[in-house]
C-alpha cells in the first residue's frame, strides 16, 4: 500500500480538535505522507457540498466532528458511495457521557466557543502576558498565576503566551548576570518556575535570534561574543540555576521539550505549589 494518503478533516467549528487528534496520531507513523484537507465551519448543506466535491476529487479517509444529524448522514452516504472511511471522532465520548448523565447531548455546533467566563479569562490572560513580558510592569507580579524566570532565549515568552491561551496569567522575568536579582520576587505570593536548557542549544537559538534581528546579511556583531560564547553561556546558566535552587524555585529543562510540554509541566508545578500551600494553611489552623 502507498504511504501517501489524503486525509479530510471536516468540522462544524474551528477544526482545532481534529488538528490536535491528527498531530497526535500521525506522529506515530514516521514514513507516512499525509496531505491534509481541512474543512472548517461546515454548518450548511451548501458548505457541505464543497466538502463532498473535494473528497470526490481527492478521495481519502475522513475524520469528522459534525454534530448536526442531517449533515452527518449526507457525509456518510457520500463516503460510502466513494468507498472511503469516515470516523466521527466525538461519538465514543458523547456516548459515554450520555450514559453517565442519563441525557441526550445537544446537537449544537460550536458550543465550546461561547463568550463565557472562560473565554474572557483567556483574553484577560493574554493582555496580562503582553503587559508583563520580559520583566515589564513588575509591580503587577502579585497578580500573576505563575512567574517564569530564566536567561535570555529560554522559551519564557512563547510558554507564557501558550499558558495565556489556557487562561493562565503568566509573567516572565529575565535573569541577567550583570543585573541584581529580579525585584518583586523576594517573597513571592505566586508560584515561580525557572526555565533552563543545554548551553549548546541555547547558543544555537541565540545565534538564530541575532540573524533574525538583522545580522543575516553579514557576520554576527562583534559585541555579541559573550552572548554566544560557550563558556560564558555555561556560567550564565549555572548562575541562573543557583538562583532558582537558593530560592526554592523548581526548574524545567526545556532543551528537548515542546512549548506545549513545557506549559503542561508548569501547570503541574502550579498545582503542586497550591496543594502545598493548602496543606500548610490547614496545619497552621488551630
C-alpha positions as CSV (number, residue, x, y, z in Angstrom):
1,X,0.0,0.0,0.0
2,X,1.1,3.6,-0.7
3,X,2.2,5.5,2.4
4,X,0.7,8.7,0.9
5,X,-3.0,9.5,1.6
6,X,-5.4,12.3,1.5
7,X,-6.9,12.9,4.9
8,X,-10.0,15.1,5.1
9,X,-10.8,16.9,8.4
10,X,-14.4,18.1,8.4
11,X,-15.5,20.3,11.3
12,X,-18.5,22.5,12.1
13,X,-16.3,24.6,14.3
14,X,-12.7,25.8,14.0
15,X,-11.2,22.3,13.5
16,X,-8.8,22.6,16.4
17,X,-10.0,19.3,17.9
18,X,-9.3,17.4,14.6
19,X,-6.0,19.2,14.2
20,X,-4.9,18.1,17.7
21,X,-6.0,14.5,17.1
22,X,-4.3,14.3,13.8
23,X,-1.0,15.7,15.1
24,X,-1.0,13.2,18.0
25,X,-1.8,10.2,15.7
26,X,0.1,11.0,12.6
27,X,3.3,11.5,14.6
28,X,3.3,7.7,15.3
29,X,3.9,6.9,11.6
30,X,7.4,8.0,10.5
31,X,7.1,7.1,6.9
32,X,3.5,8.4,6.3
33,X,2.9,11.2,3.9
34,X,-0.3,12.9,4.7
35,X,-2.0,15.5,2.6
36,X,-4.4,17.3,4.9
37,X,-7.6,18.8,3.6
38,X,-9.1,21.0,6.3
39,X,-12.8,21.9,6.1
40,X,-13.9,24.1,9.0
41,X,-17.1,25.9,9.9
42,X,-19.2,23.5,7.9
43,X,-22.8,24.2,9.1
44,X,-25.0,24.2,6.0
45,X,-25.7,21.8,3.2
46,X,-24.2,24.3,0.7
47,X,-21.0,24.3,2.6
48,X,-21.0,20.5,2.9
49,X,-21.4,20.1,-0.8
50,X,-18.0,21.8,-1.3
51,X,-16.5,19.3,1.1
52,X,-18.1,16.4,-0.7
53,X,-16.8,17.6,-4.0
54,X,-13.3,17.9,-2.5
55,X,-13.5,14.3,-1.1
56,X,-14.7,13.1,-4.5
57,X,-11.8,14.7,-6.4
58,X,-9.1,13.6,-3.9
59,X,-10.5,10.5,-2.1
60,X,-9.2,9.6,1.3
61,X,-10.4,8.8,4.8
62,X,-12.5,11.4,6.6
63,X,-12.3,12.5,10.2
64,X,-15.4,14.5,11.3
65,X,-16.7,16.4,14.3
66,X,-20.0,17.3,12.6
67,X,-22.9,17.3,15.1
68,X,-25.9,18.1,13.0
69,X,-27.6,14.8,12.1
70,X,-28.6,15.7,8.5
71,X,-25.1,16.8,7.6
72,X,-23.6,13.7,9.2
73,X,-26.0,11.5,7.2
74,X,-25.2,13.1,3.9
75,X,-21.4,12.9,4.6
76,X,-21.7,9.2,5.5
77,X,-23.8,8.4,2.3
78,X,-21.3,10.1,0.0
79,X,-18.3,8.5,1.7
80,X,-20.0,5.1,1.4
81,X,-20.6,5.7,-2.3
82,X,-16.9,6.7,-2.8
83,X,-15.6,3.8,-0.8
84,X,-13.8,6.0,1.8
85,X,-13.9,5.5,5.5
86,X,-15.4,8.2,7.8
87,X,-15.0,8.4,11.6
88,X,-17.0,10.8,13.8
89,X,-14.3,11.2,16.5
90,X,-16.6,12.7,19.2
91,X,-19.1,9.8,19.1
92,X,-17.4,7.5,21.7
93,X,-17.0,10.3,24.2
94,X,-20.6,11.6,23.6
95,X,-22.0,8.1,24.1
96,X,-20.0,7.6,27.3
97,X,-21.2,10.9,28.8
98,X,-24.8,10.4,27.7
99,X,-24.8,7.1,29.6
100,X,-23.2,8.8,32.6
101,X,-25.5,11.8,32.7
102,X,-28.6,10.0,31.5
103,X,-29.5,12.6,29.0
104,X,-29.1,13.2,25.2
105,X,-26.3,15.5,24.1
106,X,-27.4,18.8,22.3
107,X,-26.6,18.8,18.6
108,X,-25.4,22.4,18.6
109,X,-22.2,23.1,16.6
110,X,-19.5,25.4,18.1
111,X,-20.9,25.1,21.7
112,X,-17.3,25.1,23.0
113,X,-16.7,28.6,21.6
114,X,-19.2,30.6,23.6
115,X,-18.3,34.0,25.1
116,X,-18.4,32.8,28.6
117,X,-16.3,33.5,31.7
118,X,-13.6,31.1,30.5
119,X,-13.3,32.9,27.2
120,X,-12.9,36.3,28.8
121,X,-10.4,34.8,31.3
122,X,-8.2,33.8,28.4
123,X,-8.4,37.2,26.8
124,X,-7.5,38.8,30.2
125,X,-4.6,36.4,30.5
126,X,-3.3,37.4,27.0
127,X,-3.5,41.1,27.9
128,X,-1.6,40.3,31.1
129,X,1.2,38.5,29.3
130,X,1.6,41.4,26.9
131,X,1.9,43.8,29.8
132,X,4.3,41.6,31.8
133,X,6.6,40.2,29.1
134,X,10.4,40.2,29.7
135,X,10.2,41.8,33.1
136,X,7.8,44.6,32.3
137,X,5.4,46.1,34.9
138,X,7.0,44.2,37.9
139,X,4.6,46.0,40.2
140,X,1.9,43.7,38.9
141,X,3.7,40.4,39.5
142,X,1.4,39.7,42.5
143,X,-1.5,39.4,40.1
144,X,0.2,36.6,38.2
145,X,-0.9,33.0,38.3
146,X,2.7,32.0,37.7
147,X,6.1,33.7,37.1
148,X,8.6,32.2,34.7
149,X,12.3,33.1,35.1
150,X,15.3,32.2,33.1
151,X,18.1,33.6,31.0
152,X,17.6,35.2,27.6
153,X,16.0,33.0,25.0
154,X,15.0,30.2,27.3
155,X,11.4,30.0,25.9
156,X,9.8,32.2,28.6
157,X,7.7,34.3,26.2
158,X,6.3,31.6,24.0
159,X,5.5,29.5,27.1
160,X,3.8,32.5,28.7
161,X,1.6,33.0,25.6
162,X,0.7,29.3,25.4
163,X,-0.3,29.4,29.1
164,X,-2.4,32.5,28.4
165,X,-4.4,30.6,25.9
166,X,-5.2,28.2,28.7
167,X,-6.4,31.2,30.9
168,X,-3.2,31.4,32.9
169,X,-1.7,34.8,33.7
170,X,2.0,34.2,33.3
171,X,4.6,36.9,33.8
172,X,8.2,36.3,32.8
173,X,11.3,37.8,34.2
174,X,14.7,37.6,32.7
175,X,17.7,36.5,34.8
176,X,20.7,38.6,33.7
177,X,24.1,38.1,35.4
178,X,25.1,41.7,35.1
179,X,21.9,42.9,37.0
180,X,20.8,42.4,40.6
181,X,18.4,39.5,41.4
182,X,15.0,40.2,40.0
183,X,13.0,42.6,42.3
184,X,9.4,41.7,43.3
185,X,10.3,38.0,43.9
186,X,11.8,38.1,47.3
187,X,8.7,36.7,49.0
188,X,6.5,35.7,46.0
189,X,2.8,35.0,46.7
190,X,2.5,33.1,43.4
191,X,4.5,30.1,42.1
192,X,7.8,30.8,40.4
193,X,9.3,28.4,37.9
194,X,12.7,28.5,36.3
195,X,13.4,27.5,32.7
196,X,16.8,26.3,31.5
197,X,18.3,24.4,28.6
198,X,21.6,23.0,27.5
199,X,24.3,25.6,26.6
200,X,24.8,24.4,23.0
201,X,21.1,24.5,22.3
202,X,20.8,28.0,23.9
203,X,23.7,29.3,21.8
204,X,22.1,28.0,18.6
205,X,18.8,29.7,19.5
206,X,20.6,33.0,20.3
207,X,22.6,32.9,17.0
208,X,19.3,32.4,15.1
209,X,17.8,35.3,17.0
210,X,20.8,37.5,16.1
211,X,20.4,36.6,12.5
212,X,16.7,37.4,12.7
213,X,17.2,40.9,14.0
214,X,19.5,42.0,11.2
215,X,22.7,40.0,11.0
216,X,21.7,37.6,8.3
217,X,23.3,39.8,5.6
218,X,26.7,39.7,7.3
219,X,28.7,38.2,10.2
220,X,27.5,38.3,13.8
221,X,28.0,41.5,15.5
222,X,31.4,41.8,17.2
223,X,29.8,42.7,20.5
224,X,27.7,39.6,20.6
225,X,30.7,37.3,21.7
226,X,29.7,36.7,25.3
227,X,26.1,36.2,24.3
228,X,27.0,33.1,22.3
229,X,30.4,32.1,23.8
230,X,30.1,28.6,25.1
231,X,32.0,29.0,28.4
232,X,30.2,32.3,29.2
233,X,26.8,30.8,28.4
234,X,27.6,27.8,30.6
235,X,28.5,30.1,33.5
236,X,25.3,32.1,32.9
237,X,23.1,29.0,33.0
238,X,24.8,27.8,36.2
239,X,24.4,31.2,37.9
240,X,20.7,31.2,37.0
241,X,20.1,27.7,38.2
242,X,21.8,28.5,41.5
243,X,19.4,31.4,42.0
244,X,16.4,29.1,41.5
245,X,17.9,26.5,43.9
246,X,18.6,29.1,46.5
247,X,15.1,30.4,46.4
248,X,13.5,27.0,46.1
249,X,12.1,27.5,42.6
250,X,11.6,24.4,40.6
251,X,13.5,24.3,37.2
252,X,12.4,22.8,33.9
253,X,14.9,21.8,31.3
254,X,13.3,22.8,28.0
255,X,16.0,21.5,25.7
256,X,14.0,18.7,24.3
257,X,10.5,19.8,25.2
258,X,8.0,21.4,23.0
259,X,6.3,24.6,24.3
260,X,3.1,22.5,24.9
261,X,5.1,20.0,27.1
262,X,6.8,22.8,29.0
263,X,3.4,24.6,29.6
264,X,1.9,21.3,30.8
265,X,4.8,20.8,33.3
266,X,4.4,24.4,34.5
267,X,0.7,23.8,35.2
268,X,1.6,20.6,37.1
269,X,4.1,22.6,39.2
270,X,1.5,25.2,39.8
271,X,-1.0,22.6,41.1
272,X,1.7,21.2,43.4
273,X,2.5,24.6,44.8
274,X,-1.1,25.4,45.6
275,X,-1.5,21.9,47.2
276,X,1.5,22.5,49.5
277,X,0.1,26.0,50.3
278,X,-3.3,24.5,51.2
279,X,-1.7,21.8,53.4
280,X,0.4,24.4,55.2
281,X,-2.6,26.6,55.9
282,X,-4.6,23.7,57.1
283,X,-1.8,22.7,59.5
284,X,-1.5,26.2,60.8
285,X,-5.2,26.5,61.5
286,X,-5.8,25.7,65.3
